[in-house]
């Protein structure tokens, strides 16, 4: 699809982008300006090497269970996850006190308060490991295209656990498209939901280990195939305003039929209140 030809999601009505503050407390004005204009920026040193090493060790052990489980299924595939290709291991904060603390790290909470607001909850967390056995791209999508949240704009911190390059499947983003709000998505088997096939203005966002690609839930993005010999490891952390709600129903059938607050205590806990980081309770 050529740039500029976008179809809105049926529930996306009268969307208006709410700019992040022009006077951030933690980020630079250049970072918030790029976020507002292009929908993303890269932080190369969000978390230190020691923290990343402990996160990798913690997630590797749990992700190994995910990979083993996929290999027990006929076809070694469950929805868009596939052994040797790509694994998704969600809700790690409900299984690990270490990851529960990392997801609320004050450095990440500071990014959230600059870009989301003073009162922020963790919305979603999952490890995504792209394996080298079956190279495959991930389609152009918005995070709010998978589950429709209001407010539509929340935040994704795509934390690189290994150096992430074009060769092993770094993110690519479609700059500026976030200003249109949530787009219509169609399911493409076996890749997942897709909002368009091509983007002429796509920008690669390689990220060193410990850094993060920070983008809006409305920023279309994909990851390319892993053509190296090692797994590409990422930990995806998403943050929403404390009052955010999940809309339920079938967009193809009409308006939403329900709203669910995004405040499940075991995995959608506060990370900031009144602009200050919050230490989560242990599980």
Beta strands, then each sheet from edge to edge (+ up, - down):
strand 1: 40-43
strand 2: 77-78
strand 3: 81-82
strand 4: 86-90
strand 5: 120-130
strand 6: 149-150
strand 7: 155-160
strand 8: 171-173
strand 9: 186-188
strand 10: 192-194
strand 11: 203-205
strand 12: 212-216
strand 13: 221-223
strand 14: 232-241
strand 15: 245-248
strand 16: 258-261
strand 17: 270-273
strand 18: 276-277
sheet 1: 1+ 12- 7+ 14- 5+ 4-
sheet 2: 1+ 12- 7+ 14- 5+ 17- 18+
sheet 3: 2+ 3-
sheet 4: 6+ 15- 16+
sheet 5: 11+ 8- 13+
sheet 6: 9+ 10-
end
